[in-house]
């Protein structure tokens, strides 16, 4: 939710740090955001679950990647 909400507001995510303990938004807002970004019309709970697991996996990998660190981002903007 933290990434998707900032992305939707067109905020710069290069220096954003995910904090698992941070609670943002309501359950209703989170569900609406997931439905907006899922890419399927009227997805099932399984499809939403798969989407969130895949997105979480990809974002975790991105956070750990040396190529996506803020220091490298200045040299390779948009990478």
ChimeraX attribute file (.defattr): number of C-alpha atoms within 10 A of each C-alpha:
attribute: neighborCount
match mode: 1-to-1
recipient: residues
	/A:1	17
	/A:2	16
	/A:3	15
	/A:4	16
	/A:5	16
	/A:6	13
	/A:7	12
	/A:8	11
	/A:9	8
	/A:10	9
	/A:11	11
	/A:12	9
	/A:13	12
	/A:14	14
	/A:15	11
	/A:16	13
	/A:17	10
	/A:18	13
	/A:19	8
	/A:20	7
	/A:21	6
	/A:22	7
	/A:23	9
	/A:24	11
	/A:25	10
	/A:26	9
	/A:27	9
	/A:28	9
	/A:29	13
	/A:30	16
	/A:31	12
	/A:32	12
	/A:33	15
	/A:34	19
	/A:35	16
	/A:36	13
	/A:37	12
	/A:38	18
	/A:39	12
	/A:40	11
	/A:41	8
	/A:42	10
	/A:43	14
	/A:44	10
	/A:45	9
	/A:46	9
	/A:47	14
	/A:48	19
	/A:49	14
	/A:50	13
	/A:51	18
	/A:52	15
	/A:53	12
	/A:54	12
	/A:55	15
	/A:56	14
	/A:57	11
	/A:58	11
	/A:59	14
	/A:60	12
	/A:61	12
	/A:62	13
	/A:63	14
	/A:64	10
	/A:65	10
	/A:66	12
	/A:67	13
	/A:68	18
	/A:69	14
	/A:70	15
	/A:71	12
	/A:72	12
	/A:73	15
	/A:74	11
	/A:75	9
	/A:76	11
	/A:77	10
	/A:78	8
	/A:79	9
